[in-house]
């Protein structure tokens, strides 16, 4: 029987969380109508062995062992093999609540609804520390003609709903390809195109997806932080182009630029444990990049705290050592959690 839902899970060196992730899909209340596609991205740990074990035990699980290409490539590869009418993308360190797929599928009662989204829980270690929110969008069905409502929430510093794609269920025909040159902020860029490829989108009030924060993750190394900052600015350019294409960028520009600027500050804060020399080197590399400098140059900081204004001023004026000392001393932090 053809599956109704295809769940695509990119896998890369995730042996410590992969079993929990797969089991959370296998325990879905409509698992009998669901296929799972695991795409291993040349993991160096035991992830692929775990995937093979599950593939042998469950006929509705398929493993694709792909050439290393990053998360966007893995998602595109999985989608190319998907047989379901609806698509769910799940990250291998996250996990679903048992009713997630059933409840989201029930939201497609209107034939013009092409995507349904649930709120999420933030998980640090084994502890749920907060419930994410879709704010006043919860309970609304947004038609294409009013999609700026969703963009205003996703791409504005004032609202700043995280641009996750993993808490969505999407009609297959509405899925767009992921940009494979992005390894960070790929969800945000995907959404900036997908939101205009749907007829209607349904925002629910459920909290059915668990987003796991790895406090010891590799994204906190100085090399990965710089790479993420470059992807953040690259994704920002692409998102701005997509919003301009639909004639709504000008209305969102101030909040979007500020969100980009504060996102860069947040990333820089992750390297506070590095040596002062290494922090200075990362800041200099950022200053050498025209796109990163533009992010700071164009952000309206008039309503930020004195501390955040100081950070932006130091960056704009290339005060590398002073900014590095602030980061090292954890003297700056985001105004968003």
Backbone bond lengths (Angstrom), bond angles and torsions (degrees), N, CA, C in turn:
res aa  C-N    CA-C-N  psi(-1)  N-CA   C-N-CA  omega(-1)  CA-C   N-CA-C  phi
1 X - - - 1.464 - - 1.533 109.69 -
2 X 1.310 116.97 135.20 1.458 121.46 179.33 1.521 109.89 -66.56
3 X 1.346 118.35 131.10 1.473 119.84 -179.64 1.519 111.30 -68.39
4 X 1.320 115.77 150.95 1.458 120.84 176.98 1.525 110.76 -84.74
5 X 1.347 116.44 -35.44 1.464 122.29 -175.99 1.524 109.41 -126.00
6 X 1.323 115.76 135.73 1.466 121.77 172.50 1.527 108.23 -111.04
7 X 1.327 116.52 122.43 1.462 122.26 176.68 1.525 107.67 -103.37
8 X 1.326 116.56 118.77 1.463 122.23 -175.65 1.524 108.89 -106.24
9 X 1.334 116.28 122.98 1.463 121.59 -176.88 1.526 109.74 -122.57
10 X 1.347 118.38 105.02 1.463 119.96 171.92 1.531 109.75 -69.69
11 X 1.312 116.52 139.05 1.467 120.96 -176.36 1.515 109.22 -126.75
12 X 1.337 115.57 127.07 1.463 119.66 173.84 1.522 109.29 -152.52
13 X 1.327 116.17 110.12 1.477 122.69 176.84 1.534 111.67 48.33
14 X 1.311 115.83 51.14 1.468 120.43 -175.84 1.525 112.02 -121.08
15 X 1.338 116.58 34.40 1.458 120.17 -174.98 1.524 113.41 -58.25
16 X 1.329 118.34 -28.95 1.460 120.19 -175.44 1.531 113.31 -77.21
17 X 1.332 117.53 -19.68 1.470 120.29 -176.87 1.522 113.09 -122.19
18 X 1.322 117.64 -8.50 1.460 121.42 -170.71 1.524 113.08 -64.92
19 X 1.305 116.97 -41.79 1.473 119.44 -179.18 1.524 110.34 -61.41
20 X 1.320 116.96 -45.92 1.466 120.27 178.82 1.522 110.82 -58.50
21 X 1.326 116.52 -41.22 1.461 121.00 -179.79 1.529 111.31 -63.55
22 X 1.324 116.65 -51.74 1.465 120.30 -178.03 1.527 110.62 -62.90
23 X 1.321 116.76 -43.39 1.468 120.08 -179.73 1.526 111.25 -61.56
24 X 1.329 116.84 -33.73 1.466 119.10 -179.87 1.525 111.46 -67.70
25 X 1.324 116.87 -27.67 1.469 119.64 175.20 1.525 110.05 -80.26
26 X 1.314 116.89 -40.52 1.466 120.20 179.84 1.527 112.48 -63.73
27 X 1.318 117.31 -24.41 1.477 120.30 179.93 1.527 112.37 -94.33
28 X 1.331 117.99 10.29 1.463 120.37 174.02 1.527 109.82 -62.51
29 X 1.297 116.41 143.76 1.466 121.17 -176.08 1.524 112.57 -67.91
30 X 1.346 116.98 -16.57 1.466 119.45 176.89 1.529 110.24 -118.27
31 X 1.328 116.48 37.27 1.459 120.59 -178.55 1.521 110.96 -63.27
32 X 1.326 117.80 -25.16 1.460 120.72 -179.68 1.536 111.96 -67.83
33 X 1.323 116.47 -13.72 1.473 120.94 179.27 1.528 110.63 -114.15
34 X 1.335 116.11 19.10 1.468 121.34 -171.64 1.517 111.39 -127.95
35 X 1.322 116.96 138.20 1.457 121.63 169.72 1.531 109.03 -109.77
36 X 1.323 115.75 150.71 1.463 121.70 178.31 1.526 107.75 -117.62
37 X 1.323 115.86 127.36 1.462 121.21 178.56 1.521 108.29 -115.10
38 X 1.323 116.35 112.16 1.462 122.71 177.35 1.525 108.55 -95.57
39 X 1.322 116.45 127.55 1.468 120.68 179.13 1.524 107.94 -118.61
40 X 1.329 115.97 103.82 1.464 119.52 179.51 1.517 109.86 -85.50
41 X 1.340 115.18 131.43 1.463 122.72 -173.84 1.527 110.59 -102.13
42 X 1.345 115.95 48.37 1.464 122.84 -177.32 1.528 111.44 59.48
43 X 1.323 115.54 54.01 1.465 120.72 177.68 1.524 110.27 -61.40
44 X 1.335 115.44 145.63 1.465 121.05 178.98 1.526 112.02 -97.92
45 X 1.338 117.10 -7.67 1.462 120.26 179.02 1.530 108.57 -101.43
46 X 1.327 116.94 -154.45 1.466 120.45 -175.71 1.527 112.79 -90.20
47 X 1.317 117.65 13.29 1.467 120.47 -177.06 1.528 112.20 -56.57
48 X 1.334 117.22 -46.53 1.457 118.97 -176.11 1.528 111.28 -65.40
49 X 1.334 117.81 -32.44 1.471 120.78 176.53 1.524 110.49 -65.29
50 X 1.332 116.23 -40.42 1.462 120.60 176.75 1.529 109.75 -62.27
51 X 1.329 116.19 -44.04 1.463 120.56 178.76 1.524 111.24 -60.25
52 X 1.317 117.46 -44.91 1.467 121.07 -179.63 1.527 111.03 -62.44
53 X 1.309 116.51 -39.87 1.468 120.36 179.59 1.534 110.95 -61.69
54 X 1.324 115.98 -43.14 1.464 119.25 179.39 1.528 111.23 -69.85
55 X 1.317 117.20 -36.23 1.469 120.28 179.19 1.525 111.03 -63.69
56 X 1.323 116.47 -39.62 1.466 120.84 178.86 1.529 111.96 -67.25
57 X 1.339 116.72 -31.42 1.468 120.53 -174.98 1.526 113.50 -89.60
58 X 1.343 117.83 -19.52 1.469 120.16 -173.00 1.529 109.87 -132.37
59 X 1.317 117.61 114.86 1.465 120.44 -178.05 1.532 114.36 -66.21
60 X 1.317 117.53 -17.40 1.477 119.76 179.68 1.531 112.16 -91.12
61 X 1.348 117.46 9.66 1.461 121.37 177.22 1.524 109.10 -112.26
62 X 1.330 115.58 129.44 1.461 122.71 176.98 1.523 109.21 -116.44
63 X 1.310 117.18 137.51 1.467 122.14 176.21 1.516 109.34 -111.32
64 X 1.323 116.07 128.90 1.456 122.64 172.65 1.525 107.32 -114.78
65 X 1.325 116.80 119.85 1.462 121.16 177.92 1.520 107.54 -97.12
66 X 1.320 115.32 100.28 1.463 121.69 -171.22 1.527 111.49 -97.02
67 X 1.311 115.80 161.56 1.455 120.98 169.36 1.518 108.96 -68.81
68 X 1.334 116.71 146.76 1.464 120.30 -176.21 1.529 110.34 -61.89
69 X 1.333 115.38 120.69 1.458 119.33 -178.87 1.509 113.92 -146.41
70 X 1.339 116.80 -0.05 1.456 120.36 178.83 1.526 112.63 94.09
71 X 1.332 114.76 173.51 1.459 120.70 -171.95 1.524 112.38 -65.76
72 X 1.321 118.22 -38.37 1.463 119.95 -179.24 1.525 110.88 -65.56
73 X 1.319 116.41 -41.80 1.467 120.80 177.04 1.528 110.14 -62.62
74 X 1.328 117.07 -41.76 1.467 120.46 179.93 1.525 111.18 -63.48
75 X 1.326 117.06 -42.29 1.464 119.64 178.85 1.523 110.91 -64.71
76 X 1.318 117.60 -43.14 1.464 120.20 178.08 1.524 111.49 -63.43
77 X 1.323 116.35 -38.82 1.465 120.60 178.55 1.521 110.70 -64.31
78 X 1.333 116.36 -45.59 1.460 119.71 178.23 1.517 112.20 -62.03
79 X 1.330 115.88 -41.07 1.469 120.09 -179.23 1.523 110.72 -63.69
80 X 1.320 117.28 -36.13 1.466 120.93 -179.85 1.525 111.91 -63.18
81 X 1.337 117.11 -23.18 1.460 121.59 -179.80 1.525 112.89 -101.49
82 X 1.321 117.78 -1.16 1.468 121.38 -173.89 1.523 111.21 -72.49
83 X 1.331 116.04 136.83 1.468 122.08 178.88 1.523 112.21 -107.32
84 X 1.316 117.28 -10.36 1.455 120.39 -174.09 1.520 113.77 -76.11
85 X 1.327 114.87 161.67 1.465 121.44 176.27 1.526 111.00 -80.04
86 X 1.347 115.50 -24.21 1.456 121.62 179.58 1.524 108.80 -125.56
87 X 1.335 115.37 148.71 1.462 121.48 -174.51 1.520 110.36 -121.41
88 X 1.337 115.75 137.07 1.464 122.22 172.47 1.527 108.13 -128.93
89 X 1.326 116.02 129.84 1.463 121.59 175.53 1.530 108.09 -103.72
90 X 1.332 116.66 125.68 1.461 121.36 -178.95 1.515 108.69 -125.71
91 X 1.325 117.63 134.93 1.459 121.16 175.56 1.521 110.01 -83.79
92 X 1.324 116.90 145.31 1.458 121.25 -169.64 1.521 113.95 -72.27
93 X 1.335 118.31 -9.35 1.460 119.20 174.50 1.533 112.22 -100.08
94 X 1.323 116.95 -2.31 1.464 121.53 179.38 1.525 110.12 -102.15
95 X 1.336 116.67 178.19 1.461 119.54 176.66 1.523 110.70 -156.61
96 X 1.327 114.75 155.13 1.456 123.22 -177.79 1.524 111.61 -95.62
97 X 1.321 115.59 153.60 1.455 120.65 164.32 1.533 107.58 -78.85
98 X 1.368 118.02 150.40 1.473 120.68 -172.13 1.525 115.23 -57.32
99 X 1.316 118.71 -27.53 1.462 121.52 -176.30 1.531 113.50 -95.33
100 X 1.320 117.82 3.93 1.458 119.46 -171.09 1.524 112.39 -57.64
101 X 1.318 118.03 -54.93 1.456 120.02 -175.22 1.527 111.64 -65.99
102 X 1.315 117.26 -40.44 1.467 120.30 179.87 1.524 111.24 -62.55
103 X 1.326 116.34 -45.99 1.468 119.60 -177.82 1.532 111.85 -68.38
104 X 1.316 117.58 -40.17 1.457 119.34 178.53 1.528 110.92 -67.99
105 X 1.319 117.05 -39.93 1.461 120.00 178.89 1.526 110.95 -60.95
106 X 1.322 117.26 -35.65 1.470 121.17 -179.61 1.524 112.07 -65.59
107 X 1.338 117.42 -19.04 1.460 120.90 -179.40 1.534 112.77 -76.13
108 X 1.334 117.51 -8.63 1.462 121.11 -177.72 1.529 111.35 -90.38
109 X 1.319 117.17 32.68 1.465 120.50 179.36 1.531 111.53 -65.59
110 X 1.318 115.78 -31.07 1.462 121.78 173.64 1.530 107.42 -85.86
111 X 1.318 117.04 122.32 1.462 120.74 -176.09 1.521 113.26 -62.63
112 X 1.333 117.64 -17.84 1.458 120.11 -179.37 1.520 112.91 -89.16
113 X 1.334 117.71 -5.88 1.462 120.47 175.73 1.533 108.31 -75.65
114 X 1.311 116.39 121.74 1.467 121.77 -177.40 1.525 112.96 -107.76
115 X 1.323 117.76 -9.65 1.466 120.62 178.98 1.519 109.39 -154.30
116 X 1.329 115.40 143.10 1.462 121.59 175.21 1.520 107.56 -131.17
117 X 1.324 116.36 141.99 1.465 120.37 -174.08 1.518 110.19 -132.62
118 X 1.314 115.53 139.86 1.463 122.78 176.22 1.525 109.59 -106.81
119 X 1.318 116.54 152.94 1.461 119.21 168.38 1.532 108.81 -70.07
120 X 1.308 117.35 -179.79 1.460 121.67 -169.94 1.528 110.15 -139.25
121 X 1.308 114.53 164.64 1.464 122.16 172.33 1.519 108.64 -111.01
122 X 1.327 117.25 137.68 1.460 121.61 173.78 1.520 109.14 -88.98
123 X 1.320 116.83 126.68 1.459 122.91 -177.69 1.521 109.45 -116.85
124 X 1.325 116.85 121.09 1.462 121.98 174.23 1.524 107.11 -112.39
125 X 1.335 117.20 114.51 1.453 119.52 -174.18 1.521 109.52 65.06
126 X 1.312 117.34 -122.62 1.463 121.67 178.49 1.518 111.50 -105.30
127 X 1.313 117.19 10.43 1.464 121.23 -173.00 1.523 111.63 -114.69
128 X 1.332 115.82 131.43 1.457 120.53 171.85 1.520 107.97 -82.34
129 X 1.321 116.48 118.32 1.455 118.99 -174.33 1.517 113.13 -101.03
130 X 1.324 117.62 -20.64 1.453 118.42 177.41 1.521 109.78 -167.24
131 X 1.313 114.93 159.97 1.451 121.10 173.77 1.518 108.64 -100.43
132 X 1.329 116.50 124.50 1.450 120.12 173.92 1.511 109.75 -70.54
133 X 1.295 116.20 160.00 1.457 120.07 -174.56 1.515 111.29 -135.38
134 X 1.322 115.04 149.96 1.464 121.22 171.21 1.520 110.24 -99.89
135 X 1.348 116.87 12.00 1.451 123.28 175.75 1.530 110.75 54.00
136 X 1.324 118.44 -140.26 1.461 119.07 -174.15 1.515 113.36 -73.72
137 X 1.324 118.32 -4.51 1.461 119.20 174.75 1.524 111.76 -70.90
138 X 1.335 117.87 -23.99 1.460 121.27 -178.09 1.527 110.55 -57.69
139 X 1.327 114.54 129.60 1.455 120.31 179.93 1.513 114.05 89.66
140 X 1.335 117.62 -1.69 1.464 120.84 -178.03 1.528 111.67 -101.91
141 X 1.317 114.69 148.93 1.457 122.15 168.62 1.520 107.12 -110.48
142 X 1.338 116.43 117.50 1.460 121.29 -174.84 1.524 109.50 -102.30
143 X 1.336 118.00 118.64 1.465 120.20 176.03 1.525 110.98 -78.89
144 X 1.310 116.28 163.94 1.454 122.08 -178.15 1.523 112.26 -53.80
145 X 1.317 117.25 -40.09 1.456 120.92 -176.12 1.522 112.73 -65.03
146 X 1.345 117.11 -18.79 1.467 121.12 -178.12 1.516 111.79 -115.25
147 X 1.339 117.43 21.27 1.461 120.01 -172.94 1.520 112.98 -65.41
148 X 1.318 117.77 -15.34 1.466 119.22 176.19 1.522 111.06 -60.15
149 X 1.350 117.91 -25.20 1.467 120.25 176.17 1.521 110.61 -59.12
150 X 1.329 116.18 -45.22 1.462 119.79 179.41 1.524 110.54 -69.06
151 X 1.332 116.84 -42.46 1.469 119.85 -179.87 1.524 111.17 -62.12
152 X 1.319 116.94 -36.59 1.464 120.71 180.00 1.524 110.71 -61.03
153 X 1.331 116.82 -33.83 1.460 120.44 179.96 1.528 111.83 -81.39
154 X 1.320 116.91 -38.76 1.461 120.07 -177.19 1.528 112.64 -76.13
155 X 1.322 117.01 -33.82 1.457 120.19 -169.90 1.527 113.00 -118.60
156 X 1.329 115.53 33.96 1.458 120.79 177.69 1.513 109.51 -130.33
157 X 1.323 116.71 135.46 1.467 120.44 178.81 1.521 111.71 -63.32
158 X 1.335 116.69 -32.72 1.464 120.54 -177.05 1.522 111.69 -63.71
159 X 1.348 117.18 -36.37 1.457 121.01 -179.18 1.526 110.47 -99.17
160 X 1.331 115.40 -56.45 1.462 122.27 171.27 1.526 113.57 55.96
161 X 1.329 117.63 48.45 1.457 120.41 169.75 1.523 107.81 -69.44
162 X 1.338 118.51 127.78 1.467 118.79 -179.69 1.527 111.76 -56.24
163 X 1.310 115.63 138.52 1.471 120.78 -176.82 1.522 110.49 -87.52
164 X 1.314 117.33 64.81 1.454 120.68 175.45 1.526 109.14 -83.66
165 X 1.317 116.71 146.88 1.461 121.55 171.71 1.526 110.25 -105.71
166 X 1.334 116.07 -13.53 1.461 120.75 -173.82 1.525 113.60 -73.83
167 X 1.321 118.24 -13.18 1.465 120.09 177.55 1.528 111.71 -99.47
168 X 1.330 116.05 20.68 1.467 122.91 178.54 1.521 111.25 -107.58
169 X 1.323 115.62 151.54 1.456 123.31 160.68 1.526 105.31 -119.32
170 X 1.336 117.18 126.15 1.467 121.71 -169.50 1.522 109.77 -125.87
171 X 1.320 114.84 135.70 1.459 118.50 172.30 1.531 108.36 -62.54
172 X 1.316 116.54 135.83 1.464 120.84 -171.77 1.522 112.69 -54.74
173 X 1.330 117.34 -39.98 1.460 120.71 -177.47 1.524 113.07 -66.25
174 X 1.338 117.34 -16.62 1.464 120.70 -177.57 1.524 112.87 -94.00
175 X 1.340 118.02 -8.33 1.468 121.74 -178.86 1.525 109.75 -71.42
176 X 1.323 115.86 136.95 1.460 122.07 175.05 1.527 108.02 -112.38
177 X 1.335 118.31 157.77 1.474 119.69 -179.88 1.533 111.51 -67.17
178 X 1.321 115.69 147.67 1.461 120.89 171.95 1.530 109.14 -79.92
179 X 1.324 115.80 144.68 1.463 121.08 176.62 1.533 109.08 -75.38
180 X 1.315 117.10 114.19 1.459 120.39 -170.97 1.515 114.08 -78.47
181 X 1.339 117.67 -6.07 1.460 119.15 175.20 1.527 111.44 -87.77
182 X 1.341 117.65 2.81 1.460 122.14 177.53 1.521 110.03 -111.80
183 X 1.329 116.49 128.88 1.458 121.89 173.50 1.533 111.16 -111.10
184 X 1.308 115.93 -6.63 1.462 123.11 178.12 1.521 107.10 -140.90
185 X 1.332 117.02 141.77 1.467 122.78 -176.95 1.530 111.92 68.42
186 X 1.336 116.50 15.55 1.464 119.17 178.36 1.526 111.26 -66.88
187 X 1.349 116.60 -31.24 1.470 119.68 177.57 1.526 111.05 -64.07
188 X 1.329 115.89 -44.98 1.468 120.45 -177.83 1.520 110.98 -62.82
189 X 1.329 116.34 -40.85 1.466 119.64 179.39 1.522 110.29 -68.47
190 X 1.327 117.08 -42.44 1.472 122.07 177.10 1.526 110.62 -56.45
191 X 1.321 116.82 -47.02 1.466 120.65 -178.33 1.523 112.02 -62.87
192 X 1.339 116.82 -34.74 1.465 119.52 -177.80 1.523 111.79 -65.54
193 X 1.332 117.70 -17.96 1.467 121.78 174.12 1.522 111.74 -102.22
194 X 1.336 116.18 -40.39 1.461 119.24 -177.04 1.523 112.56 -64.57
195 X 1.348 116.90 -35.74 1.463 120.14 -179.19 1.525 111.55 -59.69
196 X 1.332 117.21 -26.06 1.461 120.71 179.67 1.529 111.94 -100.48
197 X 1.335 115.29 9.85 1.458 120.41 176.22 1.523 111.19 -110.55
198 X 1.330 116.66 4.60 1.459 121.69 178.64 1.526 109.54 -110.43
199 X 1.330 115.07 153.96 1.464 119.07 175.71 1.535 109.93 -81.89
200 X 1.334 115.70 -44.98 1.456 121.21 176.26 1.524 108.36 -144.30
201 X 1.329 116.07 152.47 1.463 121.18 175.50 1.520 108.64 -128.75
202 X 1.319 115.71 137.33 1.463 122.25 -177.39 1.522 110.31 -107.00
203 X 1.334 116.52 119.61 1.469 122.35 176.42 1.526 108.52 -98.85
204 X 1.317 117.08 117.45 1.467 120.80 -178.85 1.524 110.47 -95.29
205 X 1.305 115.91 170.08 1.458 121.06 177.05 1.519 113.10 -100.53
206 X 1.341 116.63 7.38 1.462 120.38 -178.67 1.530 111.69 -73.86
207 X 1.334 115.70 160.12 1.469 122.43 171.63 1.533 106.61 -124.45
208 X 1.338 115.49 87.67 1.465 120.23 -167.40 1.526 113.62 -121.05
209 X 1.329 117.48 -1.60 1.461 120.75 178.36 1.517 108.48 -118.46
210 X 1.320 116.63 136.84 1.459 121.97 -177.79 1.523 109.72 -109.98
211 X 1.329 115.07 113.67 1.461 122.36 -177.48 1.526 108.53 -95.91
212 X 1.329 116.22 117.71 1.462 121.91 -173.02 1.524 111.19 -95.70
213 X 1.320 115.71 124.53 1.464 121.81 175.29 1.522 108.62 -97.04
214 X 1.318 116.46 115.50 1.456 121.67 177.09 1.525 108.36 -87.34
215 X 1.327 116.44 101.63 1.465 119.96 -175.09 1.521 112.20 -68.06
216 X 1.334 116.65 -12.91 1.468 120.31 178.09 1.526 111.19 -111.08
217 X 1.317 117.14 19.39 1.459 121.80 -172.40 1.517 113.63 -67.53
218 X 1.348 115.08 158.94 1.460 120.90 -178.23 1.526 111.78 -71.05
219 X 1.333 117.51 -15.88 1.462 118.67 -178.83 1.515 112.14 -66.82
220 X 1.342 117.42 -6.90 1.458 120.34 179.74 1.523 112.26 -93.41
221 X 1.337 118.93 -3.42 1.455 119.79 176.52 1.521 109.16 -71.83
222 X 1.337 115.79 155.52 1.463 119.42 -176.53 1.518 111.80 -62.36
223 X 1.357 116.93 -35.14 1.457 119.42 179.58 1.525 110.89 -66.85
224 X 1.324 116.44 -44.08 1.463 119.65 -178.11 1.524 111.79 -72.22
225 X 1.331 117.29 -34.24 1.463 119.58 178.06 1.525 109.90 -62.22
226 X 1.331 117.32 -45.83 1.464 119.30 179.00 1.525 110.96 -63.16
227 X 1.335 116.51 -43.35 1.457 120.36 178.36 1.523 111.21 -60.10
228 X 1.348 116.59 -40.95 1.468 120.81 178.10 1.517 111.75 -64.43
229 X 1.347 116.41 -39.07 1.467 119.75 179.11 1.532 110.14 -63.88
230 X 1.325 116.93 -40.76 1.457 120.11 178.33 1.524 110.32 -64.76
231 X 1.338 116.99 -42.75 1.464 119.76 177.35 1.522 111.36 -65.07
232 X 1.344 116.21 -35.57 1.465 119.90 178.31 1.530 110.69 -60.65
233 X 1.331 116.44 -44.99 1.463 119.28 -179.71 1.532 111.09 -71.91
234 X 1.341 116.23 -36.69 1.461 119.64 178.18 1.532 110.55 -64.63
235 X 1.342 115.83 -45.11 1.463 119.89 177.31 1.519 110.57 -63.17
236 X 1.330 116.18 -37.56 1.461 119.97 178.86 1.521 112.07 -59.49
237 X 1.330 116.70 -42.59 1.465 120.08 177.19 1.521 111.50 -61.20
238 X 1.329 115.78 -44.14 1.461 120.32 -179.13 1.525 110.93 -65.74
239 X 1.343 117.00 -42.32 1.462 120.79 179.45 1.518 110.18 -62.83
240 X 1.338 116.28 -44.87 1.470 120.20 179.32 1.527 110.49 -58.84
241 X 1.315 116.74 -42.09 1.468 120.13 178.50 1.522 111.06 -62.78
242 X 1.340 116.34 -41.67 1.465 119.87 179.47 1.521 111.38 -64.75
243 X 1.335 116.82 -41.47 1.463 120.27 179.78 1.528 110.97 -69.12
244 X 1.323 116.76 -36.97 1.467 119.95 176.51 1.521 110.80 -63.63
245 X 1.309 116.00 -37.18 1.465 120.72 -179.49 1.527 111.43 -59.37
246 X 1.330 115.79 -29.56 1.462 120.48 -179.22 1.529 112.21 -103.04
247 X 1.334 115.60 9.80 1.450 120.72 171.71 1.517 115.94 71.85
248 X 1.325 117.77 25.15 1.467 118.93 -177.00 1.530 113.00 -122.46
249 X 1.335 116.94 2.19 1.464 118.21 -175.94 1.521 112.61 -65.01
250 X 1.317 117.93 -42.17 1.464 120.67 -175.44 1.523 111.53 -56.83
251 X 1.319 116.99 -39.57 1.466 120.20 179.85 1.522 111.76 -67.44
252 X 1.332 117.16 -29.00 1.469 121.45 -174.64 1.525 112.84 -100.98
253 X 1.334 118.39 -5.78 1.465 121.86 -167.68 1.522 113.33 -57.35
254 X 1.336 118.45 -47.53 1.464 120.26 -176.46 1.525 111.58 -60.53
255 X 1.330 116.15 -50.23 1.459 119.60 -179.34 1.509 112.35 -66.61
256 X 1.334 116.78 -34.66 1.457 120.89 -179.68 1.526 110.76 -68.63
257 X 1.331 117.74 -45.50 1.462 120.70 178.93 1.522 111.88 -62.44
258 X 1.320 115.68 -38.58 1.461 119.36 178.76 1.535 110.40 -66.94
259 X 1.318 116.79 -40.35 1.460 120.96 177.58 1.528 110.59 -61.08
260 X 1.336 117.10 -42.35 1.460 121.46 177.64 1.533 111.06 -61.39
261 X 1.317 116.26 -44.19 1.460 121.61 -178.35 1.523 110.96 -63.47
262 X 1.332 116.78 -47.90 1.464 120.39 -178.79 1.527 111.39 -69.36
263 X 1.330 117.16 -30.38 1.450 119.69 175.22 1.514 111.88 -64.21
264 X 1.327 116.54 -37.53 1.462 121.24 176.74 1.525 110.79 -66.57
265 X 1.338 116.37 -42.27 1.472 120.20 177.29 1.527 110.21 -60.41
266 X 1.330 116.70 -44.19 1.467 120.37 179.83 1.520 111.37 -59.22
267 X 1.334 116.16 -41.24 1.453 119.49 179.42 1.525 111.43 -65.68
268 X 1.324 116.87 -41.89 1.459 120.07 178.58 1.528 111.38 -60.52
269 X 1.317 116.24 -34.88 1.465 119.40 -178.84 1.519 112.86 -65.09
270 X 1.321 116.85 -21.35 1.461 120.10 -177.81 1.518 112.99 -68.70
271 X 1.341 117.62 -16.81 1.473 119.76 -176.98 1.533 111.44 -100.56
272 X 1.323 117.56 21.60 1.468 119.79 -176.29 1.524 112.53 -63.29
273 X 1.337 117.52 -19.51 1.469 119.98 179.39 1.532 112.69 -85.37
274 X 1.317 117.59 -8.69 1.465 120.50 178.27 1.535 109.34 -73.91
275 X 1.316 115.74 167.91 1.467 119.94 177.79 1.522 109.55 -67.84
276 X 1.331 116.37 156.83 1.462 121.07 178.86 1.532 110.03 -58.36
277 X 1.327 116.89 -38.53 1.461 121.11 178.91 1.522 110.99 -61.34
278 X 1.338 116.80 -45.50 1.463 120.56 -178.49 1.531 111.25 -67.14
279 X 1.331 116.68 -37.65 1.467 119.44 177.62 1.525 109.51 -63.49
280 X 1.320 116.32 -44.29 1.477 120.11 177.24 1.521 111.22 -58.27
281 X 1.324 117.09 -40.98 1.459 120.57 -179.18 1.527 111.76 -63.78
282 X 1.345 116.79 -40.87 1.462 120.13 178.35 1.528 110.14 -64.83
283 X 1.332 117.19 -43.19 1.471 120.58 178.70 1.526 110.44 -61.29
284 X 1.332 117.07 -43.32 1.468 120.01 179.25 1.523 111.19 -62.30
285 X 1.337 116.50 -40.68 1.469 119.29 178.25 1.524 110.18 -62.53
286 X 1.317 117.14 -38.56 1.461 120.47 177.11 1.523 110.85 -65.00
287 X 1.327 115.99 -42.28 1.470 119.94 179.54 1.522 112.18 -65.63
288 X 1.317 116.75 -27.64 1.460 120.85 179.08 1.525 112.64 -76.54
289 X 1.330 116.03 -10.13 1.468 120.13 -177.93 1.527 109.74 -98.77
290 X 1.316 116.84 118.40 1.468 121.18 -176.33 1.526 112.34 -58.57
291 X 1.326 117.08 -38.69 1.463 120.19 -177.00 1.525 111.48 -67.73
292 X 1.334 116.64 -38.87 1.468 119.19 178.37 1.527 109.85 -67.50
293 X 1.320 117.09 -41.89 1.468 119.60 177.79 1.522 110.96 -60.59
294 X 1.337 116.24 -38.70 1.466 120.10 179.72 1.523 111.63 -64.16
295 X 1.326 116.96 -35.83 1.472 120.48 178.35 1.521 110.07 -57.83
296 X 1.333 116.98 -45.15 1.462 120.68 179.79 1.527 111.77 -73.58
297 X 1.321 116.37 -34.66 1.470 119.99 -176.03 1.524 112.27 -67.60
298 X 1.328 117.60 -33.13 1.456 120.85 -171.54 1.526 113.92 -98.45
299 X 1.325 117.90 -3.83 1.465 120.06 -177.49 1.524 111.02 -78.46
300 X 1.329 116.41 131.89 1.465 121.98 173.68 1.527 107.99 -82.42
301 X 1.317 116.70 113.32 1.470 120.29 -174.90 1.527 111.83 -108.32
302 X 1.328 117.41 15.04 1.468 120.96 -172.61 1.517 113.37 -60.97
303 X 1.345 118.07 -30.18 1.457 119.72 -176.82 1.528 112.96 -103.81
304 X 1.335 117.00 12.57 1.463 120.36 176.91 1.525 110.45 -84.52
305 X 1.303 116.14 164.78 1.457 121.10 177.45 1.525 110.06 -67.15
306 X 1.331 116.05 162.65 1.468 119.92 177.93 1.518 110.44 -57.53
307 X 1.313 117.40 -40.45 1.460 121.21 -177.67 1.527 111.28 -61.26
308 X 1.348 116.42 -44.35 1.454 119.21 -179.04 1.523 111.50 -71.85
309 X 1.340 116.63 -35.04 1.465 119.21 174.77 1.521 110.39 -61.02
310 X 1.321 116.42 -39.04 1.460 120.69 179.18 1.521 111.04 -63.14
311 X 1.324 117.03 -42.82 1.464 121.00 179.12 1.523 110.38 -59.05
312 X 1.327 116.18 -48.79 1.465 120.34 -178.35 1.528 110.14 -64.10
313 X 1.339 116.63 -40.93 1.464 120.13 178.99 1.520 110.49 -61.49
314 X 1.323 117.22 -44.34 1.461 120.65 179.78 1.522 111.13 -61.97
315 X 1.320 116.90 -39.96 1.459 119.30 178.99 1.524 110.71 -68.62
316 X 1.321 116.37 -45.38 1.469 119.88 -178.97 1.522 111.50 -59.90
317 X 1.331 116.70 -31.81 1.462 120.47 -177.14 1.534 112.04 -102.59
318 X 1.339 115.77 15.47 1.472 122.39 173.23 1.524 112.79 55.06
319 X 1.333 116.28 39.40 1.465 121.10 176.51 1.528 109.03 -86.70
320 X 1.315 115.04 74.14 1.461 121.93 -168.88 1.524 112.49 -60.82
321 X 1.317 116.92 -51.28 1.459 120.18 -174.28 1.532 111.46 -64.39
322 X 1.332 117.87 -45.01 1.462 120.51 -180.00 1.531 110.95 -62.20
323 X 1.324 116.67 -41.06 1.461 119.70 179.00 1.526 110.59 -66.46
324 X 1.323 116.31 -40.23 1.466 120.25 178.65 1.525 111.33 -63.00
325 X 1.329 116.91 -38.85 1.471 120.63 178.77 1.524 110.14 -64.74
326 X 1.325 116.76 -41.35 1.464 119.85 177.39 1.526 111.17 -61.17
327 X 1.324 115.96 -43.86 1.467 119.56 178.69 1.525 109.94 -64.39
328 X 1.316 116.96 -45.46 1.464 121.50 -178.24 1.521 111.21 -60.33
329 X 1.300 116.46 -38.15 1.468 121.19 -178.46 1.529 111.97 -87.58
330 X 1.330 116.09 5.76 1.465 121.39 -175.86 1.524 109.93 53.97
331 X 1.332 113.47 38.68 1.458 119.12 -178.87 1.508 113.10 -80.46
332 X 1.359 116.01 -9.16 1.462 117.85 176.89 1.523 107.27 -124.95
333 X 1.296 114.90 151.73 1.453 119.98 173.23 1.510 108.96 -156.48
334 X 1.304 114.07 157.62 1.457 118.77 -177.19 1.516 110.88 -67.47
335 X 1.324 115.88 150.39 1.454 120.15 172.85 1.512 111.16 -83.39
336 X 1.297 117.38 -4.52 1.449 122.26 175.00 1.523 107.64 -108.95
337 X 1.349 118.63 144.61 1.470 120.25 179.18 1.509 111.42 -69.68
